[in-house]
Amino acid sequence: MSENQEIGHGFKPSGQLQFGIFFQGVNSGTIWKAPESGSQTEFDSFRRLAQTAERGLFAAFFLGEGLRLREHLGRPHALDVAGRPDAQTMLAALAGVTNKIGLVATQNTTYNDPAHLAHRLSSLDLISGGRAAWNVVTTDNAWTGANFRRGGYLDHADRYTHAEAFVETAKRIWDAWDGHAISGSETAPAWQAPGSVRRVRHDGRHYSVDYTPRLPRSAQYRPVLFQAGDSPEGRDFAARQADVIFSAHPAYDGAVAFRRDIVARTVRAGRGANDVKIMPASEFILAATPSEALEKKEWVRSLQIGPEQALAYLEQFWGRELSGYDPDGPLPEIDPVVVETSETRGSGFHGAKARQLADQWRAEAKDKGQSIRQFVSGKTSRVDATFTGSYTDVADTLARYAQTGAVDGFNISPWLVPSGLDEIVNHLVPELQERGVYPTEYAGHTLREHLGLPVPVRSREADDDAAGGLKLELAVGQQQL
Ligand SMILES: Cc1cc2nc3c(=O)[nH]c(=O)nc-3n(C[C@H](O)[C@H](O)[C@H](O)COP(=O)(O)O)c2cc1C
């Protein structure tokens, strides 16, 4: 039985890959201490990367979101790259200097209001001629929540019920204008055809909305929906609502298993086996020959995890200064401070778990004979997500993903800004095109067209809105108009 037959439920591999660029703005993955590194905040870095990606026919330019400056031991995390301008502001500016590439804004549902966010995303979609997408995240930590008027944060279990009501409401807002809502003629009696703009009302546990949307549909009807979350609840949420998953499973076997799981969940949710696209996070270290690529990898890793980064990484879990320790020596014997430890105060990692993890890590490093630096480099090197090799070898590897339908593409984090896509676009893309697994031109003008996604049909809630109803039902399934 071949790999794609095992995926089942009638899933058919498209045989094609799409690329997105993920401009990280945080994390040790981005090298900022190299002569060729540019600014992480100046517009020109974003412009240069977006235009290079567009030259390489990338489907999307993707921005993450972190709503608080990352901290380390109570101070700004000085070894992290810093910045992350507001995604929608940045993408609106990029819309003006690009023509085709999709513009994906990560925006969380926990700290926004649906009517406001839907309006802003509609604006981005209109400004860009139908190239906008929303990466729906739920942001799982109290530390970010403390920064907001509502304080606190939602329990893990609540985040997705909250997110679901949010996305449902946003979809109804985008459904509220018919395609022909704006009159095409100056002799028409009014700018709006009667009944073509509806009021959206939702009265639920998390939101009350009574709103007449202010903007018409975009060239792609509404923003494409991405989702990034990996728990069973997150996967079910994606299976019901998303067009694309930004996944954390790029290694081949894991990618196939993830695809199989998502297809099964999507079909259970009443949608088609091919309805949700999957684009895992990834990193590429490429050169003309395999040995040059391996050499380059050593260099990249040494800059991603230098001695200071290695100690700082452990400090996040130990909850205390470890500057007295030798980065080339063994892991600290001292125990973590368990009051509050947290990976860059972003991942919620507390208490007794810290001690357990420290014990486990000490044993693991001892077993492998690793120093602090070697151990941290191994832990953070995103082994699974890194494709290292010659252009031709990596193209062969990726072609296998395409042919079996393990993924629909990759969301690539360049480790250098702003030149980090140059060799991918100049060398890898042509190799993939030669193998027939990568587009040779943009499929159309909108992101929906690039990704081969159907235009949504108006959801049942929109009919309820037309009838003045308050009922909220799940919008499942999309079909071609
Ligand atoms: C590949 C990937 C990228 C993510 N990027 C972001 C991000 O940029 N901003 C954010 O607030 N959360 C981000 N998240 C976190 C998710 O939104 C979510 O809060 C987290 O994964 C926990 O949800 P889960 O329990 O369903 O996995 C990302 C998650 C994944 C898997």
The ligand as an SDF file (V2000), in Angstrom:
LIG
                    3D

 31 33  0  0  0  0  0  0  0  0999 V2000
    3.7290   26.4070   13.8290 C   0  0  0  0  0  0  0  0  0  0  0  0
    3.0450   27.2480   14.8850 C   0  0  0  0  0  0  0  0  0  0  0  0
    3.1730   28.6380   14.8580 C   0  0  0  0  0  0  0  0  0  0  0  0
    2.5620   29.4480   15.8260 C   0  0  0  0  0  0  0  0  0  0  0  0
    2.7120   30.8020   15.7750 N   0  0  0  0  0  0  0  0  0  0  0  0
    2.1260   31.5780   16.7170 C   0  0  0  0  0  0  0  0  0  0  0  0
    2.2590   33.0030   16.6980 C   0  0  0  0  0  0  0  0  0  0  0  0
    2.9210   33.5820   15.8370 O   0  0  0  0  0  0  0  0  0  0  0  0
    1.6480   33.7150   17.6730 N   0  0  0  0  0  0  0  0  0  0  0  0
    0.9180   33.1200   18.6700 C   0  0  0  0  0  0  0  0  0  0  0  0
    0.3710   33.8210   19.5150 O   0  0  0  0  0  0  0  0  0  0  0  0
    0.7930   31.7890   18.7280 N   0  0  0  0  0  0  0  0  0  0  0  0
    1.3640   31.0050   17.7840 C   0  0  0  0  0  0  0  0  0  0  0  0
    1.2330   29.6460   17.8440 N   0  0  0  0  0  0  0  0  0  0  0  0
    0.5530   29.0790   19.0360 C   0  0  0  0  0  0  0  0  0  0  0  0
   -0.8540   28.6020   18.8010 C   0  0  0  0  0  0  0  0  0  0  0  0
   -1.7290   29.5780   18.4050 O   0  0  0  0  0  0  0  0  0  0  0  0
   -1.4420   28.0240   20.0850 C   0  0  0  0  0  0  0  0  0  0  0  0
   -1.6440   29.0090   21.0480 O   0  0  0  0  0  0  0  0  0  0  0  0
   -0.5430   26.9850   20.6830 C   0  0  0  0  0  0  0  0  0  0  0  0
   -0.0570   26.1360   19.6840 O   0  0  0  0  0  0  0  0  0  0  0  0
   -1.3430   26.1750   21.6850 C   0  0  0  0  0  0  0  0  0  0  0  0
   -2.4690   25.6470   21.0530 O   0  0  0  0  0  0  0  0  0  0  0  0
   -2.6110   24.1240   20.9300 P   0  0  0  0  0  0  0  0  0  0  0  0
   -2.7730   23.6900   22.3460 O   0  0  0  0  0  0  0  0  0  0  0  0
   -3.8150   23.8430   20.0950 O   0  0  0  0  0  0  0  0  0  0  0  0
   -1.3570   23.6260   20.2680 O   0  0  0  0  0  0  0  0  0  0  0  0
    1.8210   28.8360   16.8720 C   0  0  0  0  0  0  0  0  0  0  0  0
    1.6880   27.4370   16.8920 C   0  0  0  0  0  0  0  0  0  0  0  0
    2.2720   26.6460   15.9210 C   0  0  0  0  0  0  0  0  0  0  0  0
    2.0810   25.1430   15.9720 C   0  0  0  0  0  0  0  0  0  0  0  0
  1  2  1  0
  2  3  1  0
  2 30  2  0
  3  4  2  0
  4  5  1  0
  4 28  1  0
  5  6  2  0
  6  7  1  0
  6 13  1  0
  7  8  2  0
  7  9  1  0
  9 10  1  0
 10 11  2  0
 10 12  1  0
 12 13  2  0
 13 14  1  0
 14 15  1  0
 14 28  1  0
 15 16  1  0
 16 17  1  0
 16 18  1  0
 18 19  1  0
 18 20  1  0
 20 21  1  0
 20 22  1  0
 22 23  1  0
 23 24  1  0
 24 25  2  0
 24 26  1  0
 24 27  1  0
 28 29  2  0
 29 30  1  0
 30 31  1  0
M  END
$$$$
